[in-house]
Amino acid sequence: MKVPSSEFLDSIEHLYSVKYPRQYRELCVRLKDIDLQPAENFLPGRVDFISDIETFWAVNVRVGEEQCGDYERAIIGKELPKDKNILWGEILPFSFTEDSIFGFLSDGSTGEQVHVWSIHTLVYSYPSLFAFLEESFAPNIVLNPDGFAAG
């Protein structure tokens, strides 16, 4: 799996008026030519980076459906379509598994903390991008104080 390009990150920032944390942008630059494999023991399943607009839209709409779908069905009897151009759940997603979505708060208020979205809400926060990577990709990438390198 590949990390997203700087051009892709720029396009998302422009489209949604958000900013990815500096640490995430640096990670993407350093690992741009490396095919990463998730850690075998990563419990939520295979983690993938979002690196194209169609995947971003699909993951974003999934957040919207999980955020509002049950409530809409209960109140008005049907689920309304989610606009892919609205950033749902106050999360700027960057990767996902079958069960979870990983991202940064869209207002940037928690910096590089990685938040986990599952079902209807944020359910967990990693204190940093480093902590998320350590759990999800080590030992397949080497984590060190000076940055990241392929393992």
Rosetta blueprint (number, residue, H / E / L):
1 M L
2 K L
3 V L
4 P L
5 S L
6 S H
7 E H
8 F H
9 L H
10 D H
11 S H
12 I H
13 E H
14 H H
15 L H
16 Y H
17 S L
18 V L
19 K L
20 Y L
21 P L
22 R H
23 Q H
24 Y H
25 R H
26 E H
27 L H
28 C H
29 V H
30 R H
31 L L
32 K L
33 D L
34 I L
35 D L
36 L L
37 Q L
38 P L
39 A L
40 E L
41 N L
42 F L
43 L L
44 P L
45 G L
46 R L
47 V L
48 D E
49 F E
50 I L
51 S L
52 D L
53 I H
54 E H
55 T H
56 F H
57 W H
58 A H
59 V H
60 N H
61 V H
62 R H
63 V H
64 G H
65 E H
66 E H
67 Q H
68 C H
69 G H
70 D H
71 Y H
72 E H
73 R H
74 A H
75 I H
76 I H
77 G L
78 K L
79 E L
80 L L
81 P L
82 K L
83 D L
84 K L
85 N L
86 I L
87 L L
88 W H
89 G H
90 E H
91 I E
92 L E
93 P E
94 F E
95 S E
96 F E
97 T L
98 E L
99 D L
100 S L
101 I E
102 F E
103 G E
104 F E
105 L E
106 S L
107 D L
108 G L
109 S L
110 T L
111 G L
112 E L
113 Q L
114 V E
115 H E
116 V E
117 W E
118 S E
119 I L
120 H L
121 T E
122 L E
123 V E
124 Y E
125 S E
126 Y E
127 P L
128 S L
129 L H
130 F H
131 A H
132 F H
133 L H
134 E H
135 E H
136 S H
137 F L
138 A L
139 P L
140 N L
141 I E
142 V E
143 L E
144 N E
145 P L
146 D L
147 G E
148 F E
149 A E
150 A E
151 G L
